[in-house]
Amino acid sequence: MSKRKGIMSEHLKEEIAKELGVYDIVKSDGWGNVSSRNCGNMVKKAIEIANRNSMQ
């Protein structure tokens, strides 16, 4: 069974995590320990960025 490749780049995920203040959790414990609420906030932020970029 193949692993799915993420849509967001690692760099973008890290930048959003830093902006939302959860990067320390990612750095020390990995993505699996980020709460679902914070993951949802990251998705919202990524959508905002994508919408902003598509308007340009």
Phi, psi and omega in degrees: 000130183275151177276138178285139177272134181294152179281321179276141177289156177301321181299314180296317179299318180294319179297317179293319178299319177297315181298323182271358176080022180247007183296328179299322178295314180300313183296318185272324188241349180094168183296332183295343181260007175278132183296156179296327177299313180293324176297318177299319177296325177294320179296315178303316181296318179297321178294318177302315180297316180297317179295319178298317182290328180284340179281342184281000000 
